[in-house]
């Protein structure tokens, strides 16, 4: 996400970093590049003008001109202003003192609204432990009711629907009564969308809002529509009002115009972001973390949270014990690969590591390489997985044939695994091994390179940290 904008901003700021001192002309030149990058990203013109003006004013007033190594200060200022532009502090759902908390979801047809309802339901169920129900009040489009039945059920939510015969307002009132009777913590009301903002759409939305008196009204906007998304948000705000934004299809937005403009234009924060097609690809929106990603600083907090969600506490303790005793096997390594695969595509995971995202710009990290690594491990006998030093000669040839790979690839995986186990042994004794050798051993894309490096380290360290944190 934001690939084009991120690449241009990072290039501009890298140029600033490399200068020993900065003059006013250097600052002006950097602001021109930043202005162009933002405009090309379809950020609102007024927002761009205000942003660059503020950054320039702070740079010139920070007493950094003529000083040695002022680049980091400029990067810090740009980062702080990006965070402020996207809303500053992360904002969440306000829960009612007496359940159910009612969330009204609005948006245009095609914005991903109904899917966002299911994703939000799963998010609240998994992250907050809430008992969630969803109400099918989009009676204008019969397919929407059926869609909510399917995705709502997949999200683990109770789906309240009365087909398409009753008016949407009556369905909403009935669903609220049902949620109260069933003791639900949260009721999410899906409303009708149109292809464009019209009076009928707004009248129905206002009527439902008045009937169920929601605690939070969310507007779903399609990030890929850029400035159109911001214009739609303005119209909804003026006609019916809303409290926050769900940014859908953010993973497909290489520009970033909507996410960077909507708070400044509407005054309403982005609460959640949909970052993929799966129901689990949905997360709270953190302006500071998003700014870090845009500037190539990574997003370690989100990476740790994602890793912790995949780890069972008992498994993490067992893994830590094995590492301390130097009993980590290829079977354990395969489990780590599966866990990191559940965190998302490798490009996404690696992009959360500081500096790595920029190094991977323009490169494609092939997830199929991890398939090959798993195939090699599965072609081994249980004894070979526990004792990889046994894998020699005819064994390597048999494993290569069984996994559809080459003997060289088998050799590389075994070599990298042994290096990793040696490094883990050193870490357990308080000594740091050569991380570079592990990451680079098989190449970024080769079997055992990406798998043996990132796949082995991230879950292991995140998991044991999670276990210690839960224990405390």
N, C-alpha and C positions, 0 to 999 in steps of 0.2 A: 504494500500500500504506500502511496505517496512517493513512488520510486523516482519519478521524473523530478519532482520538487526537491526531494531529499538529495539527489545527485548534484543538482545545480547549487543548492545552498551549501552543501559540504565543500564543493569545489571553490566557491567564493570564500568561504571561511578558512579553508586550507591556505589559500593565497594570502589572507590576512595574517594567519599564524606564522607564515614563513618570513614575514617582514620583521627585521630587527626593530625598527621604529615605525610609527605611523604619523603621517601628516594629515591635514584636513582634506587634501586632495585624495589621499588613499581612502579615507572614510567615505567621501563622496562617491568614489568609484565603486566601492563595495556596496553602497546603498543602491546605486543604479542597477547593479547585478541582482541584488536581492529583490528590487522592485520588479525587474523583468521576470525573474523566476516566479514570483507570486502571481503576477498578471497572467503568465503562461499557464499557471496552475488553476486559472479561472477563479481566483480570489477576487472578491468585490473590490472595485477600484477605490472606493472611499476607505475601505479597510486597509488596502495596500498603502495608500497615501498616509493614513494616520500611523500605521505600523512603522514604516520607514522613517517618518518624521520623528517619532518618539525614540527609535533606536539611534538615529543620528544625533539627536539632542543629548541623549544620555552618553553617547560615546564622546562627543565633544566636551561635555561637561564633567566627565569622569577623570579629567586630568591624566589622560593616557597618551596624549600627543607628545611625541619626542621621547617618551620613556622606553626602556628596553623591554622586549617581549610583551607588548601590550595585546597580542592576539587573543590570549585566553580570556582577557577581560571583555573583549568585543564578543566572543562566543558566548560568554556568560550573560551578557546583556541581551543578545539575540534569543538565547534560550528562555530567559525570564519573560521577555515580551511575547514569545510564542505561547508560553504557558498561560499568561494573562489573556492573550487573544482568544484562546480556546476555553476560557472559563475559570482559570486559576485552580481552585480546590475542586476535587472530585465531589459530585453530588449524587446522593442515592435516593431511593424511594422513602417517602415519609409514611410510616405505618400508623394505622389508626389505633387509638388506645383501646377501642372495643372492636374486635373482628366482626366481619371481614374488612380488610383494607380493599377498597375498590379502586381499580386502575382502569381508566377509559383510554382505549387505543384508537387513534385517528390517523388519517393519511389518505393519499390518493390511491386509486386502483393501480396496481403494478409496482407500488413502492416497496412491497415485501411486508406489508402490515400484518396479514394473517399469519405468516410464518414467524414474524417477530413476536406475535402473541404467544405462540407455542415455545419459542426460544426463551422468552422472558419467564414463562411458567416453569420451564425446566431449570432455569437459572435460580429462581427463587426457591424451588424445591430442593435443589442440590446444595446451594450456597447458604440458604437461610433455614432450611428444614421446614419450609412452609407447606401447608396443605392448600393446594391451589385448584381453583375451578376457573374455567373459561366459558364465556357466554357468546353464542353465535348470533350476533345481532346484525350481521350483514345479510339482510334478507333480500336485498336487491339482486344479488348474484347467487343463484342456487349452488353453484360450484363452490362458493366460499364456505357455505355451511358444511358441505361434505369434506372440504379440505381441512377445516378446523377439527372435524370429528377425527380425521386421520392423524394429523400432526399433533393435536392436543392429546390424543391417546398415547402417541409415541413419547410425548414429553412427561407422561405420568400424571396428567391433570384430568380432573373430572370435567366432561364437556356437557354444558347445558344447552340444548337446542330445541326449538319447536318448529323446525322446518322453515318454510318461507311464507306461510299463510298469514301469521299474525303480524301486526305492525312491530317494527323494531323496538319501539318504546315499551310495548307490552311485554315483549320477550325479555328486555332488560330488567323490568320490574320483577317479573317472575323469577329470573335467574338470581336476582339479589335475595329474594325470599328463600329460594332453595339453598343458597350459600349459607344463609343464617341458620336454617334448619339443620343443615349437614355439618355445621361447625367449621366451615372453611376459614382458613387464615386470610386468604387472598382471593378476590374475584377479579378477573381481567375481562373487560368487555370489548369484544371486537365489533367495530362499527363499519358501516358501508363506506366504500370509496368510489370516486368517480374518476373519469379520465381528466377532468379539470375541475377547478374550484367553481361551484355554482351555488345559488341560493338554496336550492332544495337540499343539497348536501349539508350545508351549514345549519339549516333549520332543523333537520333530523338530529344532527350532532348536538345542538343546543337542547333539544327536547330530551334526548337520552341523558345528557349531563344533568339537567334539572330533575329528572326522574330518579336517578341513582345517587346523585350528589357524591361524585368520586373524590377520593382523597388526592389523587394525582391524575392529570390528563397528559398523555404522551402523544407526540406527533412523530410518525415514522416518515422519514425522508430518504430518498434514494441518493446515496453519495455520488453515484456515477453521473447524475444529471447536473452537477456543478451549481452554477448560479440559478438554474431553474429551481433547484431544491430550496435555495434560500428565498427565492421569490414566493414559492408555495408556502413556506414557513411564515413569511410576513403576512400573507393573506389569511392563513388560519389564525394567526395571533390576533389580527384586527377583527375577524368575523366571529370567532368562537372562543379563542384563547386556549392556551396550553401551558403546562408547567415545565416541560423538558422534552428533549429530542431523543429518539432512537435512530441512530444513523445506520441504515441498512446498506449492504453490499460494499462496505468499506474496503474489503480485501481487493475489490476490482477497481478501486479508484486510484489511479497512478498520479492524479493531479493534486487533489486535496482541497479544492476550492470551497466545497460545501462545509467541510469540517472546520476550516479556518475562518469562515465568514459568518456562520449561523448565529453564534453567540453575540458577536459584535453588532449584527444587524437587528436581531430579534430581542436581544436581552435575555434569552432563555438558554440554559446550558444543555450540552449533550450529556445524557445520563448513561446511555448504553450504546454499544457498537456491535453490529453483526459482522463477523469477519470470515464467514465461510458458509457453505451450503448445509453443513450438518447442524443439528439442533444444539450441539455443545459449542458451536462456534459463535459464542455470544458472551460479552463481558462488559463489566462496568467501564465507563470511559474515564481515563485518568489523563488530564491535560499535560501534567508534568512528564508522564511516561511517553505520551505520544510525541511531545516535543523532543525528548531524548532520542526517539527512534528517527525522527525526521533529520536530526543533526548527526546521526551516526554514532550516538552515545550508547546504543543498546537499550535494553529494558530488562535488567536482571531481576527486578522484583516480580514482574509478570512471569518470567521464566521459572523462578523459584516456586511461585504459586501454582503454576501449571504442573511442575514436577511433583509438588506435594499432593496434588489432587490425584495423581496416578499411583501414589505409593501407599501401601497398607503399612500401618505402624509395625506390626509383627514382622512383615517381610523386610522392612528397613532395618530393624534390630538384628534379624538373622543375617542380613547382608553385611552389616557393620561387623558382626562377630566373625564372619568368614574373612573379611578383609584384614582384620587384626591378626587372624591366625594364618593368613596366607593360604586360605582354602577356596579362593574365588576360582570357579571353573568356567568352561565355555558354556555350560548349561545356565549358570548364573548370568553370564554375559548375554546369552540369547534372551533371557527374561528382561534384561535392561533395554535391549533393542526394542522389544515389544512395547515397553512402557514409554520409551521416547517416541515411538511411532504414534502412540495415542495422543501425544502432545501436539501433533500436527505435522505438516510437511517440513522437511529439513530446512528449506529456505527460510521458512517462518521462524523455526526454532533458532537457527544459527543467526538470523537477523537480530535476535534479542541480545546477543553477546556483544559487548562494547568493541567496536572496531571491526568485527567480523562482517557485519552487514555491508560495510563499505568495500571490504576486500572482495565480497561476493557479487558486487554490482556488475550486472551484465553477464554473470556466470550462472549456469543452471546446475544446482546440486540435485543429482538424480536419485530419487528415492528408491529406484530399482536396484541400486547398488546394495542397499540394505537387504533387499530380497535375496540377492546373491550370497551375501554374508550368512543369512539365515539358512539358505539352501546348503551351503558348505557345512555348517554346524549340524544340520539335521541329517546329513549324509555320513556323519561319524557315528561310531558305536558309543554307547554310554561310557565305556571305559576310556575311549579316546577323548571324549569331552572333558572327563575328569583329569586325564593325564595326557595333555597334548604333546608332551615330549615323546610319546610312543609313535607319533605320526611321522613315519619316514618311508621312503622308497615306495613299495607296492601299495601301502596304505594311502599315501597321498594320491597316487594314480586312481585308486578305487574311489576315493572321496571326490576327486575331480570329475570322474565319469558320472558318478551318482548325482552330482549337483549341477551338471552341465556347465562347469567352469574349467579353467586350466590348472595344471599343477602349480604354475607360478602364482596364481591367485590363492590357491590353498596355502602355499608356502608363505605368502605375504600376510595372510590372516593369522596363521600360527605365530609368525615372527612378531607381529604387532601385539597380539594377545600376550605373549610372553613379556614383551617390553612393558605393557600396561600392568601386568601382575607384579613385575619387579618394581615399577613406580609406586603402586599401591602399597607394597610392602615397606618402601622407604617412607611414604607418607605416614603409615601407621606407627613408624618408629620416630616420627618427628623430623624426617629428612625429606626435602623436596627433590623429586626426580626431574628428569629432563622432559618437560611437557612438550617442548617443540619437536622432539624426536617422535613422540607418540602421535601428535597431530599430523606430522608430515610424512610418517613412515610409509604409508601406502598411497600418498597423493590424496588430494581433496575428494576425488571421486572414486578412487579405486577400492575394491573390497578390502576391508580392514583398515583403510585410511580413515574415511569418515566414520565408519562403524566402529573401528577400533579406537578412534579418538573421542569424538564428541559423544558417540553412543555409549561409550564406556564411562565417561567422566561425569556428565551432567546429572543423570539420574542417581548415580552413586552418592555424589556429594550432596545433592538436594535431598535425597531420601534420608540419609543419616542425620542431616540437619533438621529435617522435619520431625524425625523421631525424638531428637533431643528437645526440640521446642515443645512437642506434645507432652513429653515427660515432665518438663517444667510446669 
